[in-house]
Amino acid sequence: MDNLLHLDRTLDELDPPRWTAPAADATHLVRTVHQLRCIPLRELRPADLRTLISQQVALPYVLPLAVRLLTDEPLLDAYFYEGDLLLAAVEAPASAWVVLPDLRERLRTVVTSLPEAAVAGLPGGAAEELARFAGRPV
């Protein structure tokens, strides 16, 4: 299934059941994720994708969007630091990638082609996470 065909739809539509409104005392993060589920996929920004992936929300729909961006700009600074979207994607659970093997391989190719100097400039532990995802020893 090509999850990029549904860019005009929201996660609430694509990933049932629709979520109910967050509780009045919900955290900012919870409210944000609820709001992101109501935005058409084509309108999700890199920071939105990083948030959804980090929270493991609708991964079959958001990972393809992230990989599409990361193929063009692997060290994209989505919100916090250079490479934050890439690290969120490689830290997604292995079970999420089982249904997206071609995309996993595309992202693996992106990861293995990163220059060592670029990886060295990422936050501590990033090199190990990238190596784990790529399936190579640290």
Buried (B, 14 or more C-beta within 10 A) or exposed (E): EEBEEBEEBBBBBBBEEEBEEBEEEEEEEEEBBBEBBEBEBEEBEBBBBBBBBBBEBBBBBBBBBBBEBBEEEBBBBBBEEBBBBBBBBBBBEEEBBEEBEEBBEBBBEBBEEBEEEEBEEBEEEBBEBBBBBBEEEE
